Amino acid sequence: MDHSSLEKLCRDIGAQYSLNEPLAPYTSMKIGGACDILVHAGSEYVVREVVSLCKKENIPYFVLGKGSNVLVSDNGYHGCVILVGKDMSDINVDIERNTISAATGASLKSVCMAALENGLTGLEFAYGIPGSVGGALYMNAGAYGGEMKDIVKSCRYVDENGEYQEMNVDEMELSYRHSFFTGKKCIIISVTMELKKGDKSEIKARMDELMQRRRDKQPLEYPSCGSTFKRPEGYFAAALIEECGLKGFTIGGAQVSEKHSGFVINRGGASFEDVMALVDHIKSVVCEKKGVELECEMLILE
Protein backbone atom coordinates (compact mmCIF):
# COMPACT_ATOMS: atom_id res chain seq x y z
CA MET A 1 0.00 0.00 0.00
CA ASP A 2 1.31 3.45 -0.93
CA HIS A 3 1.15 5.68 2.12
CA SER A 4 3.73 8.24 1.00
CA SER A 5 1.08 10.97 1.06
CA LEU A 6 0.33 10.11 4.68
CA GLU A 7 4.02 10.24 5.56
CA LYS A 8 4.28 13.66 3.93
CA LEU A 9 1.24 14.90 5.84
CA CYS A 10 2.74 13.75 9.13
CA ARG A 11 5.98 15.57 8.37
CA ASP A 12 4.09 18.71 7.33
CA ILE A 13 1.97 18.87 10.50
CA GLY A 14 4.68 17.62 12.85
CA ALA A 15 3.00 14.35 13.74
CA GLN A 16 5.21 11.52 14.97
CA TYR A 17 4.87 8.34 12.94
CA SER A 18 6.61 5.03 12.31
CA LEU A 19 6.47 2.43 9.57
CA ASN A 20 5.95 -1.31 10.04
CA GLU A 21 5.35 -0.81 13.75
CA PRO A 22 4.55 -4.00 15.74
CA LEU A 23 1.22 -3.60 17.53
CA ALA A 24 1.66 -6.22 20.28
CA PRO A 25 3.23 -3.71 22.73
CA TYR A 26 0.21 -1.44 22.32
CA THR A 27 -2.36 -4.05 23.35
CA SER A 28 -3.10 -5.65 26.73
CA MET A 29 -3.09 -9.12 25.11
CA LYS A 30 0.50 -8.52 23.90
CA ILE A 31 -0.26 -10.14 20.54
CA GLY A 32 -0.16 -8.67 17.05
CA GLY A 33 1.98 -8.06 13.99
CA ALA A 34 2.94 -4.74 12.44
CA CYS A 35 0.76 -2.08 10.84
CA ASP A 36 1.84 -0.28 7.69
CA ILE A 37 2.04 3.07 9.46
CA LEU A 38 1.42 4.13 13.06
CA VAL A 39 0.57 7.77 13.67
CA HIS A 40 0.76 9.23 17.16
CA ALA A 41 -2.21 11.53 17.58
CA GLY A 42 -0.71 14.49 19.37
CA SER A 43 -3.83 16.61 19.01
CA GLU A 44 -7.37 16.75 17.65
CA TYR A 45 -5.97 18.51 14.63
CA VAL A 46 -3.71 15.56 13.82
CA VAL A 47 -6.67 13.17 14.08
CA ARG A 48 -8.79 15.28 11.77
CA GLU A 49 -6.07 15.74 9.16
CA VAL A 50 -5.11 12.06 9.13
CA VAL A 51 -8.72 10.88 8.86
CA SER A 52 -9.37 13.38 6.05
CA LEU A 53 -6.38 12.14 4.05
CA CYS A 54 -7.17 8.47 4.68
CA LYS A 55 -10.68 9.13 3.37
CA LYS A 56 -9.34 10.94 0.31
CA GLU A 57 -6.66 8.33 -0.47
CA ASN A 58 -8.83 5.33 0.48
CA ILE A 59 -6.36 4.22 3.16
CA PRO A 60 -7.86 1.92 5.82
CA TYR A 61 -7.41 3.23 9.36
CA PHE A 62 -8.08 2.10 12.90
CA VAL A 63 -7.94 4.08 16.14
CA LEU A 64 -6.17 2.51 19.10
CA GLY A 65 -6.25 3.77 22.67
CA LYS A 66 -5.15 1.57 25.57
CA GLY A 67 -5.66 -1.56 23.43
CA SER A 68 -7.32 -3.30 26.37
CA ASN A 69 -10.06 -4.93 24.32
CA VAL A 70 -8.31 -5.52 20.98
CA LEU A 71 -6.86 -8.73 19.56
CA VAL A 72 -4.56 -8.05 16.60
CA SER A 73 -3.69 -10.63 13.96
CA ASP A 74 -0.11 -11.88 13.78
CA ASN A 75 -0.21 -10.62 10.19
CA GLY A 76 -0.76 -7.12 11.54
CA TYR A 77 -2.94 -4.45 9.97
CA HIS A 78 -2.61 -3.25 6.41
CA GLY A 79 -3.38 0.40 6.85
CA CYS A 80 -2.92 3.27 9.28
CA VAL A 81 -3.27 2.91 13.05
CA ILE A 82 -4.00 6.21 14.81
CA LEU A 83 -2.70 5.95 18.37
CA VAL A 84 -4.37 8.21 20.94
CA GLY A 85 -2.65 8.39 24.30
CA LYS A 86 -1.02 10.77 26.77
CA ASP A 87 -1.04 13.70 24.34
CA MET A 88 -4.84 13.51 24.27
CA SER A 89 -5.58 12.82 27.91
CA ASP A 90 -6.59 16.16 29.45
CA ILE A 91 -9.24 16.04 32.17
CA ASN A 92 -11.33 19.06 33.15
CA VAL A 93 -13.70 19.13 36.12
CA ASP A 94 -16.59 21.60 36.42
CA ILE A 95 -17.53 21.25 40.06
CA GLU A 96 -20.50 23.63 39.73
CA ARG A 97 -22.11 21.49 37.02
CA ASN A 98 -20.86 18.18 38.46
CA THR A 99 -19.28 17.31 35.11
CA ILE A 100 -15.97 15.90 33.98
CA SER A 101 -14.79 16.37 30.41
CA ALA A 102 -11.98 14.06 29.36
CA ALA A 103 -10.03 13.71 26.15
CA THR A 104 -10.33 10.35 24.44
CA GLY A 105 -6.91 9.06 25.50
CA ALA A 106 -7.43 9.67 29.22
CA SER A 107 -7.42 6.45 31.23
CA LEU A 108 -10.58 5.52 33.10
CA LYS A 109 -8.48 5.20 36.24
CA SER A 110 -7.30 8.83 36.02
CA VAL A 111 -10.86 10.05 35.40
CA CYS A 112 -12.10 8.05 38.40
CA MET A 113 -9.37 9.61 40.53
CA ALA A 114 -10.39 13.10 39.36
CA ALA A 115 -13.98 12.33 40.35
CA LEU A 116 -12.83 11.13 43.78
CA GLU A 117 -10.66 14.20 44.37
CA ASN A 118 -13.64 16.44 43.61
CA GLY A 119 -16.19 14.44 45.59
CA LEU A 120 -18.19 13.31 42.55
CA THR A 121 -19.90 9.92 42.55
CA GLY A 122 -21.16 7.70 39.73
CA LEU A 123 -17.90 6.53 38.16
CA GLU A 124 -16.85 4.05 40.81
CA PHE A 125 -17.85 1.09 38.61
CA ALA A 126 -15.17 2.09 36.06
CA TYR A 127 -12.28 2.07 38.52
CA GLY A 128 -9.99 -0.73 37.42
CA ILE A 129 -11.33 -1.07 33.89
CA PRO A 130 -8.02 -0.88 31.97
CA GLY A 131 -9.19 1.25 29.09
CA SER A 132 -9.41 4.80 27.81
CA VAL A 133 -12.40 7.12 27.93
CA GLY A 134 -12.89 6.95 24.17
CA GLY A 135 -12.75 3.17 24.09
CA ALA A 136 -15.12 2.95 27.05
CA LEU A 137 -17.76 5.04 25.28
CA TYR A 138 -17.21 3.21 21.97
CA MET A 139 -18.26 -0.09 23.57
CA ASN A 140 -20.38 1.30 26.43
CA ALA A 141 -18.04 -0.34 28.92
CA GLY A 142 -19.46 -1.40 32.24
CA ALA A 143 -18.89 -3.45 35.36
CA TYR A 144 -20.49 -4.15 38.74
CA GLY A 145 -23.89 -2.77 37.80
CA GLY A 146 -22.72 0.42 36.10
CA GLU A 147 -22.21 1.40 32.45
CA MET A 148 -20.95 4.43 30.58
CA LYS A 149 -24.50 5.17 29.46
CA ASP A 150 -25.38 5.93 33.09
CA ILE A 151 -23.03 8.90 33.32
CA VAL A 152 -22.25 10.14 29.78
CA LYS A 153 -23.76 13.49 28.83
CA SER A 154 -22.21 14.27 25.44
CA CYS A 155 -19.16 13.77 23.26
CA ARG A 156 -17.19 15.30 20.45
CA TYR A 157 -15.88 13.24 17.58
CA VAL A 158 -14.33 13.34 14.12
CA ASP A 159 -16.60 11.76 11.53
CA GLU A 160 -15.59 9.61 8.56
CA ASN A 161 -15.06 12.73 6.45
CA GLY A 162 -12.68 14.30 8.95
CA GLU A 163 -15.22 16.83 10.24
CA TYR A 164 -15.81 17.73 13.90
CA GLN A 165 -19.18 16.72 15.28
CA GLU A 166 -20.95 16.78 18.64
CA MET A 167 -23.51 14.32 19.99
CA ASN A 168 -25.74 14.16 23.05
CA VAL A 169 -26.24 10.93 24.97
CA ASP A 170 -29.76 10.36 23.64
CA GLU A 171 -28.31 10.04 20.12
CA MET A 172 -25.56 7.56 21.04
CA GLU A 173 -27.64 4.36 20.83
CA LEU A 174 -26.01 3.05 24.01
CA SER A 175 -26.88 -0.53 24.87
CA TYR A 176 -25.00 -3.56 26.16
CA ARG A 177 -21.43 -3.25 24.76
CA HIS A 178 -22.71 -1.15 21.86
CA SER A 179 -22.90 2.48 20.79
CA PHE A 180 -23.56 4.59 17.72
CA PHE A 181 -19.81 4.41 17.07
CA THR A 182 -19.54 0.62 17.06
CA GLY A 183 -18.28 -0.54 13.68
CA LYS A 184 -18.04 3.01 12.32
CA LYS A 185 -14.91 4.90 11.29
CA CYS A 186 -15.65 7.88 13.53
CA ILE A 187 -13.07 8.77 16.19
CA ILE A 188 -14.24 9.99 19.59
CA ILE A 189 -12.29 13.10 20.62
CA SER A 190 -13.65 13.89 24.08
CA VAL A 191 -16.39 12.76 26.44
CA THR A 192 -18.36 14.78 29.00
CA MET A 193 -19.76 12.88 31.97
CA GLU A 194 -22.36 14.13 34.44
CA LEU A 195 -21.98 12.88 38.00
CA LYS A 196 -23.44 13.67 41.41
CA LYS A 197 -21.95 15.14 44.56
CA GLY A 198 -20.95 12.49 47.04
CA ASP A 199 -18.92 11.76 50.13
CA LYS A 200 -15.22 11.28 49.35
CA SER A 201 -14.72 8.57 51.94
CA GLU A 202 -17.69 6.58 50.62
CA ILE A 203 -16.53 7.00 47.03
CA LYS A 204 -13.02 5.80 47.92
CA ALA A 205 -14.37 2.87 49.91
CA ARG A 206 -16.46 1.74 46.94
CA MET A 207 -13.52 2.12 44.53
CA ASP A 208 -11.24 0.14 46.85
CA GLU A 209 -13.89 -2.56 47.25
CA LEU A 210 -14.34 -3.01 43.50
CA MET A 211 -10.58 -3.01 42.87
CA GLN A 212 -10.10 -5.71 45.49
CA ARG A 213 -12.86 -7.79 43.87
CA ARG A 214 -11.01 -7.50 40.56
CA ARG A 215 -7.73 -8.59 42.12
CA ASP A 216 -9.39 -11.52 43.88
CA LYS A 217 -11.39 -12.82 40.92
CA GLN A 218 -9.63 -11.78 37.73
CA PRO A 219 -6.29 -12.99 36.27
CA LEU A 220 -4.73 -9.53 36.25
CA GLU A 221 -1.24 -11.03 36.30
CA TYR A 222 -1.62 -12.31 32.71
CA PRO A 223 -2.13 -10.46 29.42
CA SER A 224 -5.76 -10.62 28.29
CA CYS A 225 -8.52 -8.64 26.61
CA GLY A 226 -10.62 -8.70 29.75
CA SER A 227 -13.91 -10.55 29.41
CA THR A 228 -13.60 -12.56 26.21
CA PHE A 229 -17.32 -13.02 25.61
CA LYS A 230 -20.39 -10.87 25.98
CA ARG A 231 -22.94 -11.91 28.58
CA PRO A 232 -25.58 -14.10 26.86
CA GLU A 233 -29.13 -13.12 27.73
CA GLY A 234 -30.20 -15.09 30.78
CA TYR A 235 -26.73 -16.58 31.40
CA PHE A 236 -23.19 -15.79 32.47
CA ALA A 237 -20.49 -16.73 29.96
CA ALA A 238 -17.96 -17.70 32.64
CA ALA A 239 -20.42 -20.08 34.33
CA LEU A 240 -21.32 -21.75 31.03
CA ILE A 241 -17.65 -22.22 30.14
CA GLU A 242 -16.84 -23.66 33.55
CA GLU A 243 -19.86 -25.99 33.50
CA CYS A 244 -18.58 -27.34 30.18
CA GLY A 245 -15.32 -28.34 31.86
CA LEU A 246 -13.23 -25.83 29.95
CA LYS A 247 -11.60 -24.01 32.87
CA GLY A 248 -7.85 -24.21 32.29
CA PHE A 249 -8.26 -25.59 28.75
CA THR A 250 -5.22 -24.61 26.69
CA ILE A 251 -4.29 -24.29 23.03
CA GLY A 252 -0.69 -23.23 22.46
CA GLY A 253 0.02 -20.25 24.68
CA ALA A 254 -3.66 -19.35 25.09
CA GLN A 255 -5.64 -20.61 28.07
CA VAL A 256 -9.05 -20.34 29.65
CA SER A 257 -8.05 -18.74 32.94
CA GLU A 258 -8.05 -21.06 35.92
CA LYS A 259 -8.98 -18.07 38.06
CA HIS A 260 -11.90 -16.74 35.97
CA SER A 261 -13.15 -18.82 33.06
CA GLY A 262 -14.59 -15.76 31.33
CA PHE A 263 -11.03 -14.68 30.50
CA VAL A 264 -8.83 -16.12 27.76
CA ILE A 265 -5.27 -15.29 28.79
CA ASN A 266 -1.88 -15.23 27.13
CA ARG A 267 0.20 -17.52 29.32
CA GLY A 268 3.28 -16.68 27.28
CA GLY A 269 4.01 -16.76 23.58
CA ALA A 270 0.38 -17.11 22.53
CA SER A 271 -0.30 -16.38 18.87
CA PHE A 272 -3.39 -14.88 17.30
CA GLU A 273 -4.17 -18.33 15.92
CA ASP A 274 -3.89 -19.87 19.41
CA VAL A 275 -6.42 -17.42 20.82
CA MET A 276 -8.84 -17.72 17.92
CA ALA A 277 -8.65 -21.53 17.96
CA LEU A 278 -9.40 -21.52 21.68
CA VAL A 279 -12.26 -19.03 21.24
CA ASP A 280 -13.77 -21.16 18.47
CA HIS A 281 -13.43 -24.31 20.59
CA ILE A 282 -15.16 -22.65 23.56
CA LYS A 283 -18.00 -21.41 21.37
CA SER A 284 -18.44 -24.84 19.79
CA VAL A 285 -18.47 -26.75 23.09
CA VAL A 286 -20.81 -24.31 24.84
CA CYS A 287 -23.20 -24.34 21.90
CA GLU A 288 -23.18 -28.14 21.76
CA LYS A 289 -23.55 -28.75 25.49
CA LYS A 290 -25.62 -25.75 26.57
CA GLY A 291 -27.37 -24.62 23.40
CA VAL A 292 -26.04 -21.09 23.88
CA GLU A 293 -24.12 -19.16 21.23
CA LEU A 294 -21.36 -17.03 22.70
CA GLU A 295 -20.32 -13.77 21.06
CA CYS A 296 -16.88 -12.21 21.42
CA GLU A 297 -16.61 -8.97 23.35
CA MET A 298 -13.08 -8.18 22.19
CA LEU A 299 -12.47 -6.39 18.90
CA ILE A 300 -10.59 -8.49 16.38
CA LEU A 301 -8.27 -6.58 14.05
CA GLU A 302 -7.07 -8.47 10.97
N, C-alpha and C positions, 0 to 999 in steps of 0.2 A: 504494500500500500504506500502511495506517495503522500507523505505528510510534510513535505518541505515547506509548504505554505504555512502550516501550523508552527513549524520551527521558526520561520521568519517572524510570524506574529508574536511569538513568545519573546524573541529577541527585541522586537520593536517596543513591546509594552513592559519589558523588564520582568517577565515571568520566568521563574526557574522551571526547567524541564529536563528530562533525561530520556534516552532512547533505550529500548529493550530492557526495561526495568522490571526485575522480578517482583511479583506482587505478594508472595508468601509473607514477607516481613510486615506487610501492611494489613494483614488479616489475623483475627484471633485464632483461626484454625491452623495458621502457619503452613498453608498449602497453596500452591499456585505458581504457574509459569510467568513469563514476562509479557508485558503489554508493549505495543509498538512505541507508544510515547506516553510518558507520565508528566502531567502538568500540575505543578503546585499552585493551588488557587490562593494567591496572596491577598486577594480583595474581590469584592463583588464585580468590579470592573473586569478583572481577569476572567471570571466565570462567564460574564456576558459576552465578552469578545471571543472567547474560545468556543462557546456554544454557537454563536453566530457564524463563525468560520466553518465549524464542523457541519452545520446545516447547509451552508453554501457549497462546501466541497464534498458533501455526502460522506463524511468521515464518521464512523460509529464512535459513540462516546459513552462513558459510564462514570457516574460520580461515586467516589469512595470516601467515607468518613473514617470512623474507627475500625471498620471492617469486621465488626463483631458478629455479623449475621450473614456473611458472604463466603461461599465456597467457590474458589477459583480453579478452573481446569489446569492441569499440568501443562497443557498446550498454551496457556496464557490467554490473552485477549487481543484480538486483532483490531486495534483501534486506539482511541485516546482515553486514558483514565484521568479524570480531574480529581485531584486529591484535595479535600478541604480539611484543614486541621487548625493548628494553633494560631495561624494568621487570620482565621475567621472564627474567633472564639470569644468575642467580647460579650459581656453580660451586664445588662443595665437594669437596676431595680427602681421602680417608682412606688415608694412606700405609701404615698397618698392614694394611689389607685389599686394598690395590692397586686401589681403586675411585675413580671420579669420578662424582659426581652433579651433573647440570646441569639447570637449568630449560629449558623448551622453547624459549625465545627466544635462548638462548646460541648464538653462532656456532660452527660447527665449528672455525674457526681458533683461537678463544680457548680452546676445550676442548683442542685439540691442543697449544697453548702451555702450558697448565696441566699436561698430561701430561709434556711435555718438562722443564719446571721441576722436576718431582718425580721425574724419572727413570723414568717409566712408558712401556712400549712396547706397541704394538698398534694405535695410532690414526694412525700415520704416513700410511696410505693416504688419510685424510680431509683431510689438510692441503691447502688450496687448493680444496676443494669449497665453493662459495659459498652455503652454506645454513645453516639452524639445526638444532639437535639434534632438535627435534620433527619437522621436515620430513624429516630424514635417516632417522629411525626409521620414519616413516609410509611411506616408499617403499623402505626398506632400501637406502639409498644406498651406493654402492661405487665403487671405482676401484683400478686397479693391483693387482688380486688380493685386495683386502680388501673386506669388507662390514660393515655395522652388525651383522649377525647374529653376526659373529665375536667381538664384544666386549660386546654388550648383555647385561645381567644381569636387569634388571627396569625397570618404568616405572610411573608414576602417571598417571591420566587422568580426565577428566570424561566420563561417558557421555552418551547422548542424552537422558537424563532429568535431567541436571544433577547427578548423584551422583558422588562420588569413588570411584574404583576403583583397584586395583593388579593388576599382571599380571607373571608371570615369563616369561622368554624362551621357554620351551618351549610357552607358550600363544599366542605372537605370530604364528605361521604365517608366519615369515620365509622368503621365497624371492626369486628375482630380481625386483627392483623391486616387491615386494609385501609387505604385512603384514596382520595382522588388522584394522588400522585403515583400509586402503585402501577408499575408497568409503563409509565409515561416517561418521557425524556426531559421533563421539567426538573429544575434543580432548586430545592428549597434554600433560601438565603438567610432568613431569620424567622424566629418563632416567638410570638408573644403569648405568655401564659398568665391566666388570672387566678390568683390564689385567695386565701382568707387569712386574717390575722389569727395568730395562735400563740400558745405558750411555748417559749423556746425549749424549756426542759422536757415538755411532753413531745415536742417534735423530735428532739434529739433521742429521746428514749425509744420512740417508734422506729427511727432510722437505725439505731443500734440493734434493736430487736430483729428487724428484717435482714440486716447484714449478717447477724449471727445465724439466722435461719438459712441464709444462702451458704455460709461457710459449712454449716453442719450437714446440709443435704445435697449440695451441688459439687461436682468435681472441678473446683476452681483451680486445682493444681495442674490440670491438663489443658492443652489447647482444644477449643471446641467452638461451635457456633451458637452455644446456648441450647435452648430447647430445639431439638432437631425437627420435631413434628408439631403441627398445629393441634389444638385440642379438638378431637372429634365430638360432635354434638352428642351429649349424653354420656360421654366417656372421658377417661384421662389416658392420654397416649402412653405415659410411663407405666401405668397399671396394666394396660393391655399387653405391652411388650414384656413386662415381667411375668405375667400370667402365661405367656407363650414360651416361657423358659429361655428367653433370649438375653437375660441379664449377663453381662460378661462375654457375650458372643463376639468373636473376633474374626476379621478378615484383614490379613496383612497387618498394617500398623493402626488400623481403625478398630475401635471396640465400643460395644454398648457399655456405658459406664457401669461399674459394679456398685457405685455409690448412688446413682440416679439413672434409671434405665431410659429416661427421656432424653438423655444426652448421648450423642455419638462423639467420642473423643479421639484425639490423635495421640496415641501412646508413644509415638516416636517413629518418624520416617513414613508416616501414612501418606499414600498418594491419593489423588483425586479419584482414581479408579477404585481404590480400597474403600473409600467412604461411600461412593455411589453404589458399589456392589453390596455393601453392608446395608445401606438404606433400602435398596431394592429387595434384599432378602427379608428385612424386617417387615416391609409392606406386604410382601407375598405371604409370609407366615401368619401375620395378624389377620389378613383378609381371609386366609384359608381356615384358620382356627376360630376366629371371632366374628367373621363376617363384616368387619369394619375396614374401610379404606382410609389409610393414613395419608396426609398431605404434608409435604415438607414446609417448614416455616422459614428455613434459610433460603437466601437468594443464591441461585447457581449461575455463575458467570463462565460461559464457554466461548 
